[in-house]
Amino acid sequence: QVALVESGGGLVQAGGSLRLSCAASGRTFSGSAMGWFRQAPGKEREFVTCINWSTRNITYADSVKGRFTISRDNTKNTVSLQMNSLKPEDTAVYYCAADLGGSSCIMGHSNGMDYWGKGTLVTVSS
């Protein structure tokens, strides 16, 4: 059974940092792109960042560029999101997702993702 399990969420003050992790299991993710999406209260889910299998292609939403960094370890089937200089508007549930084909994730298209985690809550206080 395929599972993506996020961890690392929590409460942090504005300007602080958090590191999210996602562990994937249940099948091979070779060749896949992995991404993070988020959904704030009362808003639609939005793209945050994506990294392809080779790690040579990485995309970020404009709202997080320069503050967030995505990385992955293919030997461990994990993907991480380092979030620095957090703002109250970053408050959301953060979801890890896998795109077996790779193209949807890099383009930020959530409806093309194949697997999703259950999410981890990040709350940034002002």
N, C-alpha and C positions, 0 to 999 in steps of 0.2 A: 504494500500500500504506500503510495507516494505521500510524503509529508514534508512541508516546509514549516519550520518552527522558529519563530522570532524570539529574541530575548534582548534585554538591555534597556527597555523603556523605563520611564520614571518621571519624577518631578525634578526640575532644575530651574534655577533663576536665569533670567535674561542675561545673556553674555556668557553663559556657561557652556559646557560640552557634555555630550553623551555619545556612546558608541553602541550601535545596534548590531546584532549578529543574526544570521539566519542559517540554520542547518538543514540541508536537503537530504532526503533519504527515500528509498523505495524503488529507485530505478537509476539508470545511468543518465547523467545530465551532460554528457560529453557533447560539445558543440552548441550547447544552449547559451542563451543570454539570460542574465539575472538582473532583476531590477527592484527598486523600491518605489512604492506609491504611498500616498497618504490621503486620509479623509478627515477633514476637520468637522466639528459639530455643525450640522445644518448645511454642509457643502458637499459637492460631488467629489468623488475620488479623483486625485490628480497625480500626474507623473512627477517623480522626484529625480530619479537617476537610473541609469542602466549601464551595465558592463557586459561586453561580449566574452565569448569563451577564451579568446587569446589575450584579453585585456587591452588590446590595442585600440579598441573603439569604445569610448565612454561618452555618454551624454548626460547633461544636467539641465534641470529646469532653471530658467533665469533667476528665479527667486532664491535658489540655493547655491548658485555658482560662487566659488571662492570661499564658501563656508563649509560645504559638505564634501566628503571624499568617499567614493565607493571603492571597494577592493574585493578580491575573491581568492580563495585557495582551492584550486581544482582537485588537489590531492585529498582534501577533507570535505569537499562538497559544501563549502561555506562561503557566504558573502557577507561583508560587513559594511556598515555605514558610519563613518566618523562625522559627527555633527558638532561644529564649533560656532561660536558667536551666535548662539541660539536666540531667537526672538519669540515674543508671545504668539506671533502669527504662525510659528512653526508647530504650535500645539495641534496634535492630530493623532489618530491611530495610524501607525506605519505598517504597511504590508510588504512582505517579501513576495516576489513572484518570479516564475520561470517561464521562459519563452523557448520552446524546443527549436523553433525555426530561426530565432534570432532577430528577425527584422522588425517585428512589432515593438519589442522592448526598446530597441535603439531609437525608434521613432516616437516613443512615448505613448504608444497605443495600448491602453489597458485591456481593451476588448480582444486583443490578440494573444494575451498571455494564456499559458496552458495550465499552470498550477499556481495556487495562492496559499499563503499562510493565513493564520487566523488574526494576525495583527498584534502589535504591542503599542501601548499608549504612551505618548510623550506629551508631557505638560510643561510648558515654559511659563513661569510666573514673572510678572513685571515688577 
